[in-house]
Amino acid sequence: MEQGGMVYLSRKYGFFAAHRLHARGLSDAENKAIFGKCNNPHGHGHNYEVEITVAGPIDGVTGRAVDLAELDALAEREVLEPLRYRNLNEEVAAFREAVPTTENLTAEVDRRLRAAWEGVFPGGQPTLEKIRIWETERNICEIGGF
Ligand code: NI
């Protein structure tokens, strides 16, 4: 039973990870020029924040648009556990080639969630609407919701 229209619900998570911004196709000098101190060979860490936004109707019985326990379990299994305390360049396959920028990290989190979404939310309800990642307070990337 549905009640009212569609709503958007967002839930935030956090994890710490390390990375180094270094593009394989560029020389050391070019990398240094483009990425500056983010190219430091020994890397550095961030307390990433991830916001997952879902869209769906409010269930008339529960008053909810999403089962948060299911969303939490999905986020933990597909995103947080695989990335938490990792060196993204060295330990996450997607970043052996791709530079672990906030942009590429956001795209990777989106891919991971979409690949598992149907298994957790049959019929695709609620839908995965948007992912936002804060690398720092000043550096935020989002995908979806367009
Ligand atoms: Ni960084």
Backbone and ligand atoms as CSV (ligand in chain L), in Angstrom:
chain,resi,resn,atom,element,x,y,z
A,1,MET,N,N,0.836,-1.192,0.000
A,1,MET,CA,C,0.000,0.000,0.000
A,1,MET,C,C,0.870,1.241,0.000
A,2,GLU,N,N,0.614,2.103,-0.933
A,2,GLU,CA,C,1.385,3.332,-1.014
A,2,GLU,C,C,0.556,4.496,-0.520
A,3,GLN,N,N,1.247,5.487,-0.051
A,3,GLN,CA,C,0.567,6.643,0.515
A,3,GLN,C,C,1.361,7.872,0.143
A,4,GLY,N,N,0.726,8.827,-0.504
A,4,GLY,CA,C,1.439,10.044,-0.874
A,4,GLY,C,C,2.363,9.803,-2.045
A,5,GLY,N,N,3.208,10.755,-2.330
A,5,GLY,CA,C,4.071,10.686,-3.501
A,5,GLY,C,C,5.423,10.106,-3.199
A,6,MET,N,N,6.311,10.285,-4.141
A,6,MET,CA,C,7.686,9.820,-4.001
A,6,MET,C,C,8.445,10.727,-3.032
A,7,VAL,N,N,9.317,10.119,-2.278
A,7,VAL,CA,C,10.212,10.909,-1.429
A,7,VAL,C,C,11.646,10.484,-1.692
A,8,TYR,N,N,12.550,11.349,-1.321
A,8,TYR,CA,C,13.978,11.046,-1.378
A,8,TYR,C,C,14.465,10.896,0.051
A,9,LEU,N,N,15.193,9.826,0.287
A,9,LEU,CA,C,15.771,9.636,1.603
A,9,LEU,C,C,17.278,9.436,1.447
A,10,SER,N,N,18.039,10.158,2.262
A,10,SER,CA,C,19.506,10.055,2.193
A,10,SER,C,C,20.053,9.529,3.496
A,11,ARG,N,N,21.089,8.718,3.370
A,11,ARG,CA,C,21.735,8.153,4.554
A,11,ARG,C,C,23.240,8.306,4.372
A,12,LYS,N,N,23.906,8.729,5.447
A,12,LYS,CA,C,25.348,9.000,5.356
A,12,LYS,C,C,26.160,7.960,6.104
A,13,TYR,N,N,27.313,7.666,5.511
A,13,TYR,CA,C,28.241,6.711,6.098
A,13,TYR,C,C,29.639,7.319,6.023
A,14,GLY,N,N,30.577,6.743,6.728
A,14,GLY,CA,C,31.949,7.237,6.671
A,14,GLY,C,C,32.936,6.101,6.654
A,15,PHE,N,N,34.085,6.364,6.045
A,15,PHE,CA,C,35.189,5.397,6.124
A,15,PHE,C,C,36.494,6.142,5.896
A,16,PHE,N,N,37.546,5.611,6.463
A,16,PHE,CA,C,38.876,6.170,6.255
A,16,PHE,C,C,39.598,5.336,5.215
A,17,ALA,N,N,40.296,6.012,4.300
A,17,ALA,CA,C,41.126,5.287,3.327
A,17,ALA,C,C,42.273,6.186,2.895
A,18,ALA,N,N,43.307,5.563,2.346
A,18,ALA,CA,C,44.473,6.301,1.860
A,18,ALA,C,C,44.535,6.212,0.344
A,19,HIS,N,N,45.152,7.219,-0.254
A,19,HIS,CA,C,45.343,7.158,-1.703
A,19,HIS,C,C,46.523,8.029,-2.128
A,20,ARG,N,N,46.874,7.885,-3.389
A,20,ARG,CA,C,47.858,8.739,-4.019
A,20,ARG,C,C,47.323,9.072,-5.408
A,21,LEU,N,N,47.314,10.337,-5.753
A,21,LEU,CA,C,46.860,10.713,-7.087
A,21,LEU,C,C,48.058,10.643,-8.032
A,22,HIS,N,N,48.011,9.662,-8.901
A,22,HIS,CA,C,49.125,9.397,-9.818
A,22,HIS,C,C,48.565,8.688,-11.045
A,23,ALA,N,N,48.698,9.306,-12.206
A,23,ALA,CA,C,48.173,8.718,-13.443
A,23,ALA,C,C,49.279,7.926,-14.131
A,24,ARG,N,N,48.995,6.665,-14.411
A,24,ARG,CA,C,50.010,5.786,-14.996
A,24,ARG,C,C,50.488,6.261,-16.363
A,25,GLY,N,N,49.604,6.918,-17.105
A,25,GLY,CA,C,49.960,7.348,-18.453
A,25,GLY,C,C,50.815,8.602,-18.506
A,26,LEU,N,N,51.126,9.172,-17.350
A,26,LEU,CA,C,51.895,10.416,-17.318
A,26,LEU,C,C,53.243,10.196,-16.644
A,27,SER,N,N,54.206,11.054,-16.984
A,27,SER,CA,C,55.539,10.959,-16.374
A,27,SER,C,C,55.473,11.419,-14.913
A,28,ASP,N,N,56.523,11.121,-14.162
A,28,ASP,CA,C,56.581,11.572,-12.765
A,28,ASP,C,C,56.482,13.085,-12.684
A,29,ALA,N,N,57.173,13.773,-13.599
A,29,ALA,CA,C,57.154,15.244,-13.586
A,29,ALA,C,C,55.752,15.778,-13.893
A,30,GLU,N,N,55.098,15.141,-14.866
A,30,GLU,CA,C,53.726,15.567,-15.208
A,30,GLU,C,C,52.765,15.313,-14.035
A,31,ASN,N,N,52.912,14.167,-13.404
A,31,ASN,CA,C,52.071,13.858,-12.250
A,31,ASN,C,C,52.258,14.878,-11.136
A,32,LYS,N,N,53.524,15.230,-10.901
A,32,LYS,CA,C,53.846,16.205,-9.852
A,32,LYS,C,C,53.211,17.556,-10.189
A,33,ALA,N,N,53.291,17.923,-11.465
A,33,ALA,CA,C,52.752,19.221,-11.900
A,33,ALA,C,C,51.223,19.250,-11.780
A,34,ILE,N,N,50.578,18.134,-12.099
A,34,ILE,CA,C,49.113,18.102,-12.111
A,34,ILE,C,C,48.541,17.926,-10.704
A,35,PHE,N,N,49.119,16.995,-9.955
A,35,PHE,CA,C,48.502,16.630,-8.676
A,35,PHE,C,C,49.165,17.256,-7.452
A,36,GLY,N,N,50.356,17.873,-7.634
A,36,GLY,CA,C,51.024,18.554,-6.523
A,36,GLY,C,C,51.277,17.627,-5.352
A,37,LYS,N,N,50.949,18.088,-4.133
A,37,LYS,CA,C,51.256,17.284,-2.948
A,37,LYS,C,C,50.398,16.024,-2.869
A,38,CYS,N,N,49.298,15.987,-3.592
A,38,CYS,CA,C,48.464,14.771,-3.634
A,38,CYS,C,C,49.190,13.634,-4.357
A,39,ASN,N,N,50.312,13.972,-5.035
A,39,ASN,CA,C,51.120,12.973,-5.749
A,39,ASN,C,C,52.253,12.425,-4.870
A,40,ASN,N,N,52.368,12.922,-3.659
A,40,ASN,CA,C,53.367,12.409,-2.699
A,40,ASN,C,C,53.438,10.877,-2.781
A,41,PRO,N,N,54.637,10.332,-3.032
A,41,PRO,CA,C,54.753,8.874,-3.248
A,41,PRO,C,C,54.203,8.018,-2.113
A,42,HIS,N,N,54.212,8.556,-0.900
A,42,HIS,CA,C,53.775,7.749,0.235
A,42,HIS,C,C,52.281,7.862,0.519
A,43,GLY,N,N,51.571,8.682,-0.262
A,43,GLY,CA,C,50.126,8.770,-0.102
A,43,GLY,C,C,49.697,9.558,1.124
A,44,HIS,N,N,48.412,9.640,1.295
A,44,HIS,CA,C,47.820,10.357,2.427
A,44,HIS,C,C,46.391,9.848,2.603
A,45,GLY,N,N,45.786,10.179,3.735
A,45,GLY,CA,C,44.466,9.623,4.032
A,45,GLY,C,C,43.358,10.659,4.031
A,46,HIS,N,N,42.152,10.148,3.919
A,46,HIS,CA,C,40.951,10.991,4.031
A,46,HIS,C,C,39.907,10.269,4.861
A,47,ASN,N,N,39.123,11.050,5.595
A,47,ASN,CA,C,37.903,10.534,6.207
A,47,ASN,C,C,36.774,10.809,5.224
A,48,TYR,N,N,36.534,9.841,4.365
A,48,TYR,CA,C,35.502,10.008,3.346
A,48,TYR,C,C,34.117,9.899,3.978
A,49,GLU,N,N,33.211,10.698,3.459
A,49,GLU,CA,C,31.808,10.546,3.822
A,49,GLU,C,C,31.045,10.196,2.552
A,50,VAL,N,N,30.150,9.238,2.665
A,50,VAL,CA,C,29.357,8.781,1.518
A,50,VAL,C,C,27.887,8.976,1.850
A,51,GLU,N,N,27.179,9.657,0.978
A,51,GLU,CA,C,25.739,9.825,1.150
A,51,GLU,C,C,25.028,9.080,0.028
A,52,ILE,N,N,24.154,8.183,0.406
A,52,ILE,CA,C,23.366,7.415,-0.563
A,52,ILE,C,C,21.938,7.937,-0.508
A,53,THR,N,N,21.424,8.371,-1.651
A,53,THR,CA,C,20.049,8.868,-1.719
A,53,THR,C,C,19.198,7.883,-2.518
A,54,VAL,N,N,18.084,7.464,-1.907
A,54,VAL,CA,C,17.147,6.575,-2.596
A,54,VAL,C,C,15.850,7.336,-2.837
A,55,ALA,N,N,15.090,6.869,-3.811
A,55,ALA,CA,C,13.799,7.480,-4.110
A,55,ALA,C,C,12.740,6.393,-4.156
A,56,GLY,N,N,11.601,6.656,-3.547
A,56,GLY,CA,C,10.534,5.672,-3.584
A,56,GLY,C,C,9.284,6.211,-2.913
A,57,PRO,N,N,8.212,5.450,-3.033
A,57,PRO,CA,C,6.968,5.832,-2.366
A,57,PRO,C,C,7.011,5.491,-0.879
A,58,ILE,N,N,6.250,6.217,-0.102
A,58,ILE,CA,C,6.133,5.906,1.325
A,58,ILE,C,C,5.181,4.729,1.488
A,59,ASP,N,N,5.663,3.694,2.162
A,59,ASP,CA,C,4.807,2.532,2.410
A,59,ASP,C,C,3.710,2.910,3.408
A,60,GLY,N,N,2.472,2.563,3.043
A,60,GLY,CA,C,1.339,2.969,3.865
A,60,GLY,C,C,1.302,2.309,5.228
A,61,VAL,N,N,1.939,1.153,5.359
A,61,VAL,CA,C,1.924,0.441,6.640
A,61,VAL,C,C,3.090,0.878,7.521
A,62,THR,N,N,4.298,0.843,6.952
A,62,THR,CA,C,5.483,1.153,7.770
A,62,THR,C,C,5.790,2.642,7.819
A,63,GLY,N,N,5.290,3.402,6.842
A,63,GLY,CA,C,5.625,4.822,6.786
A,63,GLY,C,C,7.024,5.077,6.283
A,64,ARG,N,N,7.658,4.040,5.735
A,64,ARG,CA,C,9.037,4.176,5.270
A,64,ARG,C,C,9.112,4.059,3.752
A,65,ALA,N,N,10.201,4.631,3.207
A,65,ALA,CA,C,10.462,4.487,1.771
A,65,ALA,C,C,11.548,3.450,1.522
A,66,VAL,N,N,12.287,3.110,2.561
A,66,VAL,CA,C,13.375,2.145,2.419
A,66,VAL,C,C,13.599,1.447,3.753
A,67,ASP,N,N,13.979,0.209,3.684
A,67,ASP,CA,C,14.383,-0.534,4.881
A,67,ASP,C,C,15.837,-0.162,5.177
A,68,LEU,N,N,16.046,0.644,6.203
A,68,LEU,CA,C,17.395,1.157,6.477
A,68,LEU,C,C,18.366,0.054,6.885
A,69,ALA,N,N,17.862,-0.991,7.527
A,69,ALA,CA,C,18.746,-2.096,7.899
A,69,ALA,C,C,19.291,-2.771,6.640
A,70,GLU,N,N,18.433,-2.896,5.619
A,70,GLU,CA,C,18.876,-3.482,4.345
A,70,GLU,C,C,19.876,-2.566,3.652
A,71,LEU,N,N,19.593,-1.270,3.654
A,71,LEU,CA,C,20.499,-0.307,3.023
A,71,LEU,C,C,21.846,-0.286,3.745
A,72,ASP,N,N,21.801,-0.296,5.066
A,72,ASP,CA,C,23.040,-0.304,5.848
A,72,ASP,C,C,23.869,-1.551,5.554
A,73,ALA,N,N,23.207,-2.699,5.486
A,73,ALA,CA,C,23.918,-3.953,5.235
A,73,ALA,C,C,24.530,-3.951,3.838
A,74,LEU,N,N,23.789,-3.421,2.872
A,74,LEU,CA,C,24.289,-3.334,1.498
A,74,LEU,C,C,25.502,-2.405,1.431
A,75,ALA,N,N,25.387,-1.241,2.052
A,75,ALA,CA,C,26.495,-0.275,2.034
A,75,ALA,C,C,27.725,-0.863,2.711
A,76,GLU,N,N,27.529,-1.544,3.822
A,76,GLU,CA,C,28.656,-2.138,4.545
A,76,GLU,C,C,29.348,-3.203,3.703
A,77,ARG,N,N,28.547,-4.080,3.086
A,77,ARG,CA,C,29.095,-5.203,2.343
A,77,ARG,C,C,29.784,-4.776,1.050
A,78,GLU,N,N,29.152,-3.874,0.310
A,78,GLU,CA,C,29.643,-3.537,-1.030
A,78,GLU,C,C,30.617,-2.353,-1.064
A,79,VAL,N,N,30.528,-1.481,-0.069
A,79,VAL,CA,C,31.315,-0.247,-0.137
A,79,VAL,C,C,32.238,-0.066,1.070
A,80,LEU,N,N,31.663,-0.090,2.261
A,80,LEU,CA,C,32.439,0.319,3.429
A,80,LEU,C,C,33.492,-0.712,3.809
A,81,GLU,N,N,33.082,-1.954,3.922
A,81,GLU,CA,C,34.051,-2.994,4.310
A,81,GLU,C,C,35.165,-3.130,3.273
A,82,PRO,N,N,34.859,-3.132,1.961
A,82,PRO,CA,C,35.929,-3.287,0.966
A,82,PRO,C,C,36.880,-2.090,0.876
A,83,LEU,N,N,36.457,-0.915,1.341
A,83,LEU,CA,C,37.283,0.290,1.189
A,83,LEU,C,C,37.893,0.791,2.495
A,84,ARG,N,N,37.293,0.428,3.618
A,84,ARG,CA,C,37.702,0.962,4.910
A,84,ARG,C,C,39.147,0.573,5.260
A,85,TYR,N,N,39.938,1.582,5.612
A,85,TYR,CA,C,41.347,1.407,6.007
A,85,TYR,C,C,42.226,0.839,4.894
A,86,ARG,N,N,41.749,0.929,3.653
A,86,ARG,CA,C,42.540,0.424,2.528
A,86,ARG,C,C,43.414,1.513,1.951
A,87,ASN,N,N,44.484,1.082,1.306
A,87,ASN,CA,C,45.199,1.936,0.380
A,87,ASN,C,C,44.495,1.712,-0.954
A,88,LEU,N,N,43.773,2.692,-1.423
A,88,LEU,CA,C,42.918,2.496,-2.604
A,88,LEU,C,C,43.735,2.101,-3.827
A,89,ASN,N,N,44.902,2.709,-4.011
A,89,ASN,CA,C,45.736,2.396,-5.183
A,89,ASN,C,C,46.213,0.946,-5.174
A,90,GLU,N,N,46.559,0.467,-3.980
A,90,GLU,CA,C,47.203,-0.844,-3.876
A,90,GLU,C,C,46.222,-1.990,-3.631
A,91,GLU,N,N,45.109,-1.694,-2.996
A,91,GLU,CA,C,44.262,-2.785,-2.502
A,91,GLU,C,C,42.888,-2.882,-3.153
A,92,VAL,N,N,42.535,-1.923,-3.997
A,92,VAL,CA,C,41.218,-1.943,-4.636
A,92,VAL,C,C,41.431,-2.041,-6.146
A,93,ALA,N,N,40.966,-3.141,-6.725
A,93,ALA,CA,C,41.270,-3.464,-8.126
A,93,ALA,C,C,40.940,-2.320,-9.087
A,94,ALA,N,N,39.821,-1.635,-8.827
A,94,ALA,CA,C,39.387,-0.565,-9.739
A,94,ALA,C,C,40.427,0.548,-9.856
A,95,PHE,N,N,41.288,0.687,-8.840
A,95,PHE,CA,C,42.250,1.788,-8.835
A,95,PHE,C,C,43.687,1.350,-9.117
A,96,ARG,N,N,43.824,0.143,-9.677
A,96,ARG,CA,C,45.144,-0.244,-10.162
A,96,ARG,C,C,45.456,0.582,-11.398
A,97,GLU,N,N,44.416,0.867,-12.191
A,97,GLU,CA,C,44.586,1.672,-13.406
A,97,GLU,C,C,44.025,3.081,-13.217
A,98,ALA,N,N,42.782,3.152,-12.794
A,98,ALA,CA,C,42.134,4.464,-12.654
A,98,ALA,C,C,42.707,5.223,-11.461
A,99,VAL,N,N,42.869,6.517,-11.608
A,99,VAL,CA,C,43.368,7.367,-10.516
A,99,VAL,C,C,42.263,7.483,-9.458
A,100,PRO,N,N,42.595,7.250,-8.173
A,100,PRO,CA,C,41.557,7.290,-7.139
A,100,PRO,C,C,41.167,8.713,-6.726
A,101,THR,N,N,40.733,9.489,-7.695
A,101,THR,CA,C,40.181,10.818,-7.415
A,101,THR,C,C,38.804,10.658,-6.787
A,102,THR,N,N,38.270,11.738,-6.265
A,102,THR,CA,C,36.909,11.683,-5.716
A,102,THR,C,C,35.927,11.309,-6.823
A,103,GLU,N,N,36.190,11.792,-8.043
A,103,GLU,CA,C,35.309,11.491,-9.173
A,103,GLU,C,C,35.269,9.987,-9.452
A,104,ASN,N,N,36.456,9.385,-9.566
A,104,ASN,CA,C,36.499,7.952,-9.860
A,104,ASN,C,C,35.990,7.116,-8.685
A,105,LEU,N,N,36.234,7.584,-7.471
A,105,LEU,CA,C,35.729,6.859,-6.305
A,105,LEU,C,C,34.194,6.886,-6.284
A,106,THR,N,N,33.627,8.019,-6.607
A,106,THR,CA,C,32.165,8.140,-6.636
A,106,THR,C,C,31.580,7.214,-7.703
A,107,ALA,N,N,32.207,7.166,-8.870
A,107,ALA,CA,C,31.742,6.280,-9.941
A,107,ALA,C,C,31.860,4.815,-9.523
A,108,GLU,N,N,32.933,4.474,-8.813
A,108,GLU,CA,C,33.131,3.100,-8.365
A,108,GLU,C,C,32.093,2.701,-7.314
A,109,VAL,N,N,31.801,3.590,-6.383
A,109,VAL,CA,C,30.776,3.313,-5.364
A,109,VAL,C,C,29.414,3.133,-6.045
A,110,ASP,N,N,29.128,3.960,-7.037
A,110,ASP,CA,C,27.879,3.847,-7.787
A,110,ASP,C,C,27.788,2.486,-8.479
A,111,ARG,N,N,28.881,2.074,-9.130
A,111,ARG,CA,C,28.909,0.765,-9.812
A,111,ARG,C,C,28.657,-0.370,-8.827
A,112,ARG,N,N,29.339,-0.309,-7.686
A,112,ARG,CA,C,29.199,-1.380,-6.696
A,112,ARG,C,C,27.768,-1.493,-6.178
A,113,LEU,N,N,27.161,-0.351,-5.876
A,113,LEU,CA,C,25.795,-0.378,-5.342
A,113,LEU,C,C,24.803,-0.836,-6.407
A,114,ARG,N,N,24.965,-0.335,-7.636
A,114,ARG,CA,C,24.030,-0.709,-8.701
A,114,ARG,C,C,24.106,-2.207,-9.016
A,115,ALA,N,N,25.311,-2.768,-8.963
A,115,ALA,CA,C,25.486,-4.185,-9.274
A,115,ALA,C,C,24.746,-5.079,-8.274
A,116,ALA,N,N,24.622,-4.611,-7.035
A,116,ALA,CA,C,24.011,-5.428,-5.983
A,116,ALA,C,C,22.585,-5.000,-5.644
A,117,TRP,N,N,22.139,-3.893,-6.227
A,117,TRP,CA,C,20.873,-3.278,-5.803
A,117,TRP,C,C,19.672,-4.198,-5.952
A,118,GLU,N,N,19.545,-4.792,-7.136
A,118,GLU,CA,C,18.369,-5.615,-7.435
A,118,GLU,C,C,18.262,-6.816,-6.482
A,119,GLY,N,N,19.391,-7.340,-6.072
A,119,GLY,CA,C,19.390,-8.479,-5.163
A,119,GLY,C,C,18.860,-8.130,-3.784
A,120,VAL,N,N,19.019,-6.878,-3.391
A,120,VAL,CA,C,18.585,-6.427,-2.065
A,120,VAL,C,C,17.193,-5.805,-2.123
A,121,PHE,N,N,16.944,-5.076,-3.206
A,121,PHE,CA,C,15.656,-4.397,-3.373
A,121,PHE,C,C,14.990,-4.897,-4.661
A,122,PRO,N,N,14.355,-6.067,-4.593
A,122,PRO,CA,C,13.751,-6.674,-5.789
A,122,PRO,C,C,12.734,-5.723,-6.426
A,123,GLY,N,N,12.766,-5.665,-7.749
A,123,GLY,CA,C,11.884,-4.744,-8.445
A,123,GLY,C,C,12.438,-3.329,-8.469
A,124,GLY,N,N,13.629,-3.181,-7.887
A,124,GLY,CA,C,14.280,-1.870,-7.916
A,124,GLY,C,C,13.536,-0.796,-7.150
A,125,GLN,N,N,12.866,-1.187,-6.079
A,125,GLN,CA,C,12.106,-0.230,-5.262
A,125,GLN,C,C,12.613,-0.264,-3.831
A,126,PRO,N,N,13.168,0.787,-3.295
A,126,PRO,CA,C,13.338,2.101,-3.901
A,126,PRO,C,C,14.434,2.090,-4.972
A,127,THR,N,N,14.519,3.151,-5.727
A,127,THR,CA,C,15.593,3.275,-6.708
A,127,THR,C,C,16.790,3.954,-6.071
A,128,LEU,N,N,17.966,3.643,-6.617
A,128,LEU,CA,C,19.190,4.337,-6.202
A,128,LEU,C,C,19.233,5.637,-6.986
A,129,GLU,N,N,19.131,6.743,-6.294
A,129,GLU,CA,C,18.971,8.029,-6.960
A,129,GLU,C,C,20.296,8.771,-7.129
A,130,LYS,N,N,21.079,8.789,-6.070
A,130,LYS,CA,C,22.283,9.632,-6.113
A,130,LYS,C,C,23.301,9.183,-5.082
A,131,ILE,N,N,24.563,9.333,-5.443
A,131,ILE,CA,C,25.667,9.096,-4.504
A,131,ILE,C,C,26.439,10.405,-4.386
A,132,ARG,N,N,26.732,10.812,-3.173
A,132,ARG,CA,C,27.626,11.961,-2.973
A,132,ARG,C,C,28.757,11.515,-2.071
A,133,ILE,N,N,29.963,11.925,-2.413
A,133,ILE,CA,C,31.118,11.622,-1.582
A,133,ILE,C,C,31.849,12.911,-1.233
A,134,TRP,N,N,32.079,13.077,0.061
A,134,TRP,CA,C,32.919,14.169,0.560
A,134,TRP,C,C,34.311,13.593,0.782
A,135,GLU,N,N,35.295,14.117,0.053
A,135,GLU,CA,C,36.686,13.753,0.331
A,135,GLU,C,C,37.204,14.646,1.453
A,136,THR,N,N,36.860,15.923,1.341
A,136,THR,CA,C,37.092,16.897,2.406
A,136,THR,C,C,35.829,17.747,2.451
A,137,GLU,N,N,35.790,18.686,3.370
A,137,GLU,CA,C,34.621,19.567,3.437
A,137,GLU,C,C,34.478,20.394,2.167
A,138,ARG,N,N,35.585,20.585,1.464
A,138,ARG,CA,C,35.568,21.454,0.295
A,138,ARG,C,C,35.539,20.695,-1.018
A,139,ASN,N,N,35.684,19.388,-0.966
A,139,ASN,CA,C,35.775,18.596,-2.204
A,139,ASN,C,C,34.704,17.523,-2.202
A,140,ILE,N,N,33.669,17.757,-2.973
A,140,ILE,CA,C,32.480,16.902,-2.954
A,140,ILE,C,C,32.127,16.510,-4.383
A,141,CYS,N,N,31.847,15.226,-4.596
A,141,CYS,CA,C,31.466,14.760,-5.940
A,141,CYS,C,C,30.156,14.004,-5.844
A,142,GLU,N,N,29.329,14.122,-6.855
A,142,GLU,CA,C,28.081,13.365,-6.858
A,142,GLU,C,C,27.820,12.780,-8.229
A,143,ILE,N,N,27.054,11.682,-8.223
A,143,ILE,CA,C,26.684,11.009,-9.478
A,143,ILE,C,C,25.218,10.609,-9.373
A,144,GLY,N,N,24.506,10.699,-10.499
A,144,GLY,CA,C,23.093,10.344,-10.518
A,144,GLY,C,C,22.225,11.551,-10.218
A,145,GLY,N,N,20.929,11.294,-10.156
A,145,GLY,CA,C,20.004,12.359,-9.833
A,145,GLY,C,C,19.868,13.412,-10.916
A,146,PHE,N,N,20.222,13.035,-12.135
A,146,PHE,CA,C,20.179,14.035,-13.207
A,146,PHE,C,C,18.893,13.943,-14.007
L,1,NI,NI,NI,43.691,13.092,-1.347
